[in-house]
Amino acid sequence: MRPEFIAERRKQLQEYINIILMNPILASSLPTKRFVDPDNYGQSFHDNAVQNASLCLRNEGIYVLSDEHYANIGWRLRKQYFKVVPKINEQANKSSGIRNFVKQSHRSQSQQSKVYVPTHSTTEEASNYAAIAAKCVNCDLVLVWVEYGPDKYIEDRDVQSVLKSLIGLSHPYIEPIKYATCNENGVLVIRKFYKHGTLKDQICVASCPKKPYLAKYGNPKERKALALEDIAK
């Protein structure tokens, strides 16, 4: 190929990359990061999240990962979203070393769900976790896994203490955390999933909150202000 042609294509490619990097949403996307910095962004964040989240949930034995993965619904690269369900075990009472907590479902007075917790939890923590999980049997729940950043400076046990404090927060305008834990690699949080999406989804008129954020926010067709009655809610 002619050197002049190669130089021209290289110049045009650089101009194209500069335009992409000027857009904050495109610049922070995983395809862009992998193109400009493959050494630091070449790993599979999804696989790492599945491995760590599965280990955390297995240790506690309250929730289990669903097959549904909310791929790239948020803009943070190391923040992964999964559907999660309470772990119902009808034969938990046959397992030694595991305490059973039975919570009657609100759908039927005769239907009962058994939720078990690990023996290393305290009695109070076990009761709270089991009660919350039993209430969420019929709810849509989302698990959020996020890795620690380079600015992490506190010990893992201190992170766990902070998470317990956050779980205890109660405010009419803050959605309570159903469950939270951490390990040496990151933090796991479980919340209720709202089918109408987040506040940003409503402003950008995102018809499907489960779509990737590039499809929802990259080039929104319209934006709308919230009505006073919606703000009051």
Secondary structure, DSSP 8 states (H G I E B T S, - for coil): --HHHHHHHHHHHHHHHHHHHTSHHHHTSHHHHHHH-HHHH-S-HHHHHHHHHHHHHHHH-SEEEEEEEETT-SS-TTEEEEEEEE-B-TTGGGSTT-EEEEEE-TT-TT-EEEEEE-TTS-HHHHHHHHHHHHHTTTS-EEEEEEE--TT--S-HHHHHHHHHHHHT--BTTB---SEEEE-SSEEEEEEE--TT--HHHHHTT-S-TTS-HHHHHSS-S------HHHHH-
